[in-house]
C-alpha cells in the first residue's frame, strides 16, 4: 500500500473522507485559500446560464464575515 499526501479541496474528497477511503492529517489547517477563476469568451451579452453559474459560485465560495 502506498502512503501519499495531497492538498485537495474538501468538496472534491468529502465523500472519500466520510467513507474512510482517505484520512485527513492536518485537520486544523484551512489550506492556502486558492482562488477560483471563471473564464469565458468575451462577447456581446453574457448568457443567462453563465451569470447564474457565476452567482452560485460566489454564493458558495465567498467567505462569510465572522460578525
C-alpha positions, 0 to 999 in steps of 0.5 A: 500500500502506498502512503501519499499526501495531497492538498485537495479541496474538501468538496472534491474528497468529502465523500472519500473522507466520510467513507474512510477511503482517505484520512485527513492529517492536518485537520486544523489547517484551512489550506492556502485559500486558492482562488477560483477563476471563471473564464469565458469568451468575451462577447456581446451579452453574457448568457443567462446560464453563465451569470447564474453559474457565476452567482452560485459560485460566489454564493458558495465560495465567498467567505462569510464575515465572522460578525 
